[in-house]
Amino acid sequence: MNGSDRRMAPARLAVALVGTLLLAIGLLPLTAEAQDWPDVFDPLQLLTLNLEMDPLDWETIQNDETFDIEVPAMFWADGEDSILVSVKRKSCDALGDTAAFLKVSVKIDINEYVDDQMWHGLKKLRLENGDDVNVLAEGLA
């Protein structure tokens, strides 16, 4: 083997390994399947979610630093009938510059007040404000 052959040997080995790997992958049966997610998580649709509650209850949720207070609310997506749910603040930092406006993350418990109630196949829904939680990690959790 001359000097140029020695320099090319690692490159040839890498190409051979990649080719073998691609061939092996092509021969394997494709058994991986996507998880059966509820349609509400379809990334190609835009949903407007609505929460309606007593303004004092919303103020309570916004300012709850115990993250234990639950309040009733009506919840629906545009074009749907409203359902009774429970709303609780999540332990993420609130966003906002004033006490008059605080954007907080919330947990919506869909079957807290109505046994076996579901919304698009879900019993609970968490809405993030995008502040201090890695949304991808939160979604996987």
BELHULIN-V417100 format. One record per pair of residues at least 12 apart in sequence whose ideal C-beta (glycine too) atoms are under 6 Angstrom apart, sorted by the first residue. I is the first residue (numbers start at 1). J is the second residue. Records with the same first field share a line. If there is no record, write none. Layout:
I=J + J
//
This chain:
38=120 + 121
40=120
47=77
48=78
49=77
50=76
51=73 + 75
52=74
53=73
57=71
61=89
62=102 + 104
64=89
67=89 + 91
70=86 + 88
71=87
73=85 + 87
84=113 + 114
85=108 + 110
86=109 + 112
87=106 + 108
88=107
89=104 + 106
90=105 + 107
92=105 + 131 + 132 + 133
93=131 + 132
95=129 + 131
103=129
105=128 + 129
106=127
107=126
108=125
109=124
110=123
111=123
//
